[in-house]
């Protein structure tokens, strides 16, 4: 029997993502989020406007979306209640956050250079997605208490890195879902995926039929960069 309920949050389960951005002084920020979804080579993330990540994205228009597996859960957890914003926003102070200028060091993670963005990748994460900001959309503008507090950002993926261990055998452009074990956040708790429960009719459609034109745009960016270096 269903009952009417009013949960404070509706986080029914989404992947954890570590968003790496560059600060004004050239240092790095690293923030865990779970308000995220993908459509083709586009990604939508949602964050509070007081976050250092949003401030960096508005300024640089670049980031890396690093997807940890269940194996990196302890490193991700070490980033909890830490912010790169100084002074710490009041809303975060009230929730127990404190300022941490070295997020990578605090989590024991390793920054490695990216190719198409200034922000670093997280070496330990099996999936690393370099991205550019395409659009920024305010959320909750119809409510005075929420106006200006939250935004969604449309990100365009420009480079993808996959750890060899999760790539499907015989196809370098596909992730093997039996090998990829993403870290999932559900109502503020960490989970992994279980075993496949049923075959999917959707899986009868070849993945290449979903190929986005953004892939060719990203590839042409690399060709242009290489010609400029030459």
TORKOL-4160 file (C-alpha; in steps of 0.2 Angstrom, whole numbers, padded with zeros to 4 digits, m for minus):
230
<pt num="1" X="0000" Y="0000" Z="0000"/>
<pt num="2" X="0007" Y="0017" Z="m0005"/>
<pt num="3" X="0007" Y="0031" Z="0007"/>
<pt num="4" X="0009" Y="0050" Z="0004"/>
<pt num="5" X="0026" Y="0055" Z="0010"/>
<pt num="6" X="0037" Y="0071" Z="0010"/>
<pt num="7" X="0056" Y="0066" Z="0010"/>
<pt num="8" X="0068" Y="0080" Z="0012"/>
<pt num="9" X="0078" Y="0074" Z="m0003"/>
<pt num="10" X="0074" Y="0063" Z="m0018"/>
<pt num="11" X="0091" Y="0055" Z="m0021"/>
<pt num="12" X="0085" Y="0038" Z="m0026"/>
<pt num="13" X="0102" Y="0033" Z="m0033"/>
<pt num="14" X="0114" Y="0041" Z="m0045"/>
<pt num="15" X="0133" Y="0039" Z="m0049"/>
<pt num="16" X="0145" Y="0048" Z="m0038"/>
<pt num="17" X="0156" Y="0060" Z="m0049"/>
<pt num="18" X="0172" Y="0069" Z="m0043"/>
<pt num="19" X="0172" Y="0086" Z="m0052"/>
<pt num="20" X="0189" Y="0093" Z="m0054"/>
<pt num="21" X="0191" Y="0112" Z="m0058"/>
<pt num="22" X="0205" Y="0125" Z="m0058"/>
<pt num="23" X="0206" Y="0139" Z="m0045"/>
<pt num="24" X="0210" Y="0157" Z="m0048"/>
<pt num="25" X="0228" Y="0154" Z="m0041"/>
<pt num="26" X="0231" Y="0138" Z="m0052"/>
<pt num="27" X="0228" Y="0126" Z="m0038"/>
<pt num="28" X="0215" Y="0112" Z="m0040"/>
<pt num="29" X="0198" Y="0110" Z="m0033"/>
<pt num="30" X="0189" Y="0093" Z="m0032"/>
<pt num="31" X="0171" Y="0090" Z="m0027"/>
<pt num="32" X="0160" Y="0075" Z="m0025"/>
<pt num="33" X="0143" Y="0076" Z="m0033"/>
<pt num="34" X="0129" Y="0064" Z="m0037"/>
<pt num="35" X="0116" Y="0076" Z="m0046"/>
<pt num="36" X="0121" Y="0071" Z="m0063"/>
<pt num="37" X="0115" Y="0062" Z="m0079"/>
<pt num="38" X="0121" Y="0060" Z="m0097"/>
<pt num="39" X="0113" Y="0061" Z="m0114"/>
<pt num="40" X="0125" Y="0056" Z="m0128"/>
<pt num="41" X="0141" Y="0066" Z="m0125"/>
<pt num="42" X="0132" Y="0079" Z="m0115"/>
<pt num="43" X="0131" Y="0079" Z="m0096"/>
<pt num="44" X="0119" Y="0089" Z="m0084"/>
<pt num="45" X="0126" Y="0092" Z="m0066"/>
<pt num="46" X="0117" Y="0102" Z="m0053"/>
<pt num="47" X="0125" Y="0111" Z="m0039"/>
<pt num="48" X="0123" Y="0126" Z="m0027"/>
<pt num="49" X="0129" Y="0143" Z="m0033"/>
<pt num="50" X="0140" Y="0145" Z="m0017"/>
<pt num="51" X="0151" Y="0130" Z="m0021"/>
<pt num="52" X="0169" Y="0133" Z="m0027"/>
<pt num="53" X="0166" Y="0121" Z="m0041"/>
<pt num="54" X="0152" Y="0132" Z="m0048"/>
<pt num="55" X="0162" Y="0147" Z="m0046"/>
<pt num="56" X="0177" Y="0139" Z="m0055"/>
<pt num="57" X="0166" Y="0133" Z="m0069"/>
<pt num="58" X="0158" Y="0150" Z="m0072"/>
<pt num="59" X="0175" Y="0157" Z="m0074"/>
<pt num="60" X="0185" Y="0144" Z="m0083"/>
<pt num="61" X="0171" Y="0135" Z="m0092"/>
<pt num="62" X="0180" Y="0119" Z="m0090"/>
<pt num="63" X="0181" Y="0103" Z="m0079"/>
<pt num="64" X="0184" Y="0085" Z="m0078"/>
<pt num="65" X="0171" Y="0073" Z="m0073"/>
<pt num="66" X="0180" Y="0058" Z="m0064"/>
<pt num="67" X="0169" Y="0043" Z="m0060"/>
<pt num="68" X="0175" Y="0032" Z="m0046"/>
<pt num="69" X="0172" Y="0014" Z="m0044"/>
<pt num="70" X="0167" Y="0006" Z="m0028"/>
<pt num="71" X="0186" Y="0003" Z="m0025"/>
<pt num="72" X="0188" Y="0022" Z="m0022"/>
<pt num="73" X="0174" Y="0024" Z="m0009"/>
<pt num="74" X="0186" Y="0028" Z="0005"/>
<pt num="75" X="0195" Y="0042" Z="m0005"/>
<pt num="76" X="0178" Y="0049" Z="m0010"/>
<pt num="77" X="0172" Y="0049" Z="0008"/>
<pt num="78" X="0187" Y="0059" Z="0014"/>
<pt num="79" X="0181" Y="0073" Z="0003"/>
<pt num="80" X="0164" Y="0074" Z="0013"/>
<pt num="81" X="0161" Y="0090" Z="0023"/>
<pt num="82" X="0176" Y="0099" Z="0015"/>
<pt num="83" X="0174" Y="0114" Z="0003"/>
<pt num="84" X="0186" Y="0124" Z="m0007"/>
<pt num="85" X="0176" Y="0140" Z="m0004"/>
<pt num="86" X="0184" Y="0152" Z="0008"/>
<pt num="87" X="0175" Y="0159" Z="0018"/>
<pt num="88" X="0164" Y="0144" Z="0020"/>
<pt num="89" X="0146" Y="0148" Z="0015"/>
<pt num="90" X="0134" Y="0149" Z="0029"/>
<pt num="91" X="0123" Y="0135" Z="0023"/>
<pt num="92" X="0138" Y="0124" Z="0023"/>
<pt num="93" X="0144" Y="0130" Z="0040"/>
<pt num="94" X="0128" Y="0125" Z="0047"/>
<pt num="95" X="0130" Y="0107" Z="0040"/>
<pt num="96" X="0148" Y="0105" Z="0047"/>
<pt num="97" X="0158" Y="0109" Z="0032"/>
<pt num="98" X="0176" Y="0117" Z="0034"/>
<pt num="99" X="0188" Y="0124" Z="0021"/>
<pt num="100" X="0201" Y="0113" Z="0013"/>
<pt num="101" X="0213" Y="0120" Z="0001"/>
<pt num="102" X="0221" Y="0104" Z="m0005"/>
<pt num="103" X="0206" Y="0092" Z="m0009"/>
<pt num="104" X="0217" Y="0080" Z="m0019"/>
<pt num="105" X="0229" Y="0078" Z="m0004"/>
<pt num="106" X="0215" Y="0076" Z="0008"/>
<pt num="107" X="0208" Y="0062" Z="m0002"/>
<pt num="108" X="0224" Y="0054" Z="m0006"/>
<pt num="109" X="0221" Y="0056" Z="m0024"/>
<pt num="110" X="0233" Y="0060" Z="m0038"/>
<pt num="111" X="0230" Y="0074" Z="m0051"/>
<pt num="112" X="0236" Y="0070" Z="m0069"/>
<pt num="113" X="0237" Y="0082" Z="m0084"/>
<pt num="114" X="0222" Y="0083" Z="m0096"/>
<pt num="115" X="0223" Y="0086" Z="m0114"/>
<pt num="116" X="0209" Y="0098" Z="m0118"/>
<pt num="117" X="0205" Y="0107" Z="m0102"/>
<pt num="118" X="0216" Y="0115" Z="m0089"/>
<pt num="119" X="0208" Y="0105" Z="m0074"/>
<pt num="120" X="0217" Y="0089" Z="m0070"/>
<pt num="121" X="0210" Y="0071" Z="m0071"/>
<pt num="122" X="0210" Y="0060" Z="m0055"/>
<pt num="123" X="0222" Y="0046" Z="m0059"/>
<pt num="124" X="0213" Y="0033" Z="m0048"/>
<pt num="125" X="0196" Y="0035" Z="m0056"/>
<pt num="126" X="0193" Y="0022" Z="m0070"/>
<pt num="127" X="0183" Y="0035" Z="m0080"/>
<pt num="128" X="0188" Y="0052" Z="m0084"/>
<pt num="129" X="0178" Y="0064" Z="m0095"/>
<pt num="130" X="0186" Y="0081" Z="m0100"/>
<pt num="131" X="0172" Y="0094" Z="m0102"/>
<pt num="132" X="0167" Y="0111" Z="m0108"/>
<pt num="133" X="0152" Y="0121" Z="m0101"/>
<pt num="134" X="0139" Y="0123" Z="m0114"/>
<pt num="135" X="0125" Y="0132" Z="m0105"/>
<pt num="136" X="0121" Y="0137" Z="m0087"/>
<pt num="137" X="0102" Y="0136" Z="m0081"/>
<pt num="138" X="0096" Y="0143" Z="m0065"/>
<pt num="139" X="0084" Y="0131" Z="m0054"/>
<pt num="140" X="0070" Y="0136" Z="m0043"/>
<pt num="141" X="0068" Y="0154" Z="m0050"/>
<pt num="142" X="0049" Y="0153" Z="m0047"/>
<pt num="143" X="0052" Y="0152" Z="m0028"/>
<pt num="144" X="0060" Y="0167" Z="m0019"/>
<pt num="145" X="0068" Y="0156" Z="m0006"/>
<pt num="146" X="0077" Y="0146" Z="m0019"/>
<pt num="147" X="0080" Y="0160" Z="m0032"/>
<pt num="148" X="0099" Y="0161" Z="m0037"/>
<pt num="149" X="0104" Y="0147" Z="m0025"/>
<pt num="150" X="0105" Y="0132" Z="m0037"/>
<pt num="151" X="0110" Y="0130" Z="m0055"/>
<pt num="152" X="0111" Y="0115" Z="m0068"/>
<pt num="153" X="0126" Y="0116" Z="m0080"/>
<pt num="154" X="0126" Y="0107" Z="m0097"/>
<pt num="155" X="0143" Y="0101" Z="m0100"/>
<pt num="156" X="0150" Y="0095" Z="m0117"/>
<pt num="157" X="0162" Y="0080" Z="m0116"/>
<pt num="158" X="0177" Y="0083" Z="m0127"/>
<pt num="159" X="0188" Y="0069" Z="m0122"/>
<pt num="160" X="0185" Y="0052" Z="m0114"/>
<pt num="161" X="0198" Y="0041" Z="m0104"/>
<pt num="162" X="0193" Y="0023" Z="m0099"/>
<pt num="163" X="0204" Y="0011" Z="m0088"/>
<pt num="164" X="0208" Y="m0004" Z="m0099"/>
<pt num="165" X="0201" Y="m0016" Z="m0086"/>
<pt num="166" X="0183" Y="m0010" Z="m0089"/>
<pt num="167" X="0184" Y="m0010" Z="m0109"/>
<pt num="168" X="0174" Y="m0023" Z="m0118"/>
<pt num="169" X="0185" Y="m0036" Z="m0126"/>
<pt num="170" X="0186" Y="m0033" Z="m0144"/>
<pt num="171" X="0179" Y="m0016" Z="m0144"/>
<pt num="172" X="0189" Y="m0001" Z="m0137"/>
<pt num="173" X="0174" Y="0010" Z="m0138"/>
<pt num="174" X="0163" Y="0001" Z="m0127"/>
<pt num="175" X="0162" Y="m0001" Z="m0108"/>
<pt num="176" X="0159" Y="m0018" Z="m0102"/>
<pt num="177" X="0145" Y="m0017" Z="m0089"/>
<pt num="178" X="0150" Y="m0033" Z="m0081"/>
<pt num="179" X="0167" Y="m0025" Z="m0077"/>
<pt num="180" X="0162" Y="m0008" Z="m0073"/>
<pt num="181" X="0157" Y="m0006" Z="m0055"/>
<pt num="182" X="0152" Y="0013" Z="m0052"/>
<pt num="183" X="0150" Y="0020" Z="m0035"/>
<pt num="184" X="0132" Y="0025" Z="m0032"/>
<pt num="185" X="0124" Y="0037" Z="m0020"/>
<pt num="186" X="0107" Y="0034" Z="m0013"/>
<pt num="187" X="0100" Y="0045" Z="0000"/>
<pt num="188" X="0117" Y="0050" Z="0006"/>
<pt num="189" X="0124" Y="0032" Z="0008"/>
<pt num="190" X="0136" Y="0023" Z="m0004"/>
<pt num="191" X="0131" Y="0008" Z="m0014"/>
<pt num="192" X="0138" Y="m0002" Z="m0028"/>
<pt num="193" X="0128" Y="m0011" Z="m0042"/>
<pt num="194" X="0122" Y="m0029" Z="m0040"/>
<pt num="195" X="0122" Y="m0042" Z="m0053"/>
<pt num="196" X="0112" Y="m0040" Z="m0069"/>
<pt num="197" X="0094" Y="m0045" Z="m0065"/>
<pt num="198" X="0087" Y="m0047" Z="m0083"/>
<pt num="199" X="0092" Y="m0046" Z="m0101"/>
<pt num="200" X="0087" Y="m0029" Z="m0109"/>
<pt num="201" X="0077" Y="m0027" Z="m0125"/>
<pt num="202" X="0085" Y="m0010" Z="m0126"/>
<pt num="203" X="0102" Y="m0018" Z="m0128"/>
<pt num="204" X="0097" Y="m0026" Z="m0144"/>
<pt num="205" X="0100" Y="m0009" Z="m0152"/>
<pt num="206" X="0118" Y="m0007" Z="m0157"/>
<pt num="207" X="0127" Y="0007" Z="m0146"/>
<pt num="208" X="0134" Y="0015" Z="m0162"/>
<pt num="209" X="0116" Y="0020" Z="m0167"/>
<pt num="210" X="0117" Y="0032" Z="m0152"/>
<pt num="211" X="0133" Y="0040" Z="m0158"/>
<pt num="212" X="0133" Y="0059" Z="m0155"/>
<pt num="213" X="0139" Y="0072" Z="m0167"/>
<pt num="214" X="0148" Y="0079" Z="m0152"/>
<pt num="215" X="0161" Y="0065" Z="m0154"/>
<pt num="216" X="0167" Y="0072" Z="m0171"/>
<pt num="217" X="0167" Y="0090" Z="m0164"/>
<pt num="218" X="0179" Y="0083" Z="m0150"/>
<pt num="219" X="0190" Y="0074" Z="m0162"/>
<pt num="220" X="0191" Y="0089" Z="m0173"/>
<pt num="221" X="0197" Y="0099" Z="m0158"/>
<pt num="222" X="0212" Y="0088" Z="m0156"/>
<pt num="223" X="0216" Y="0089" Z="m0174"/>
<pt num="224" X="0216" Y="0108" Z="m0173"/>
<pt num="225" X="0227" Y="0107" Z="m0157"/>
<pt num="226" X="0240" Y="0096" Z="m0165"/>
<pt num="227" X="0241" Y="0107" Z="m0181"/>
<pt num="228" X="0244" Y="0122" Z="m0170"/>
<pt num="229" X="0258" Y="0113" Z="m0161"/>
<pt num="230" X="0266" Y="0107" Z="m0177"/>
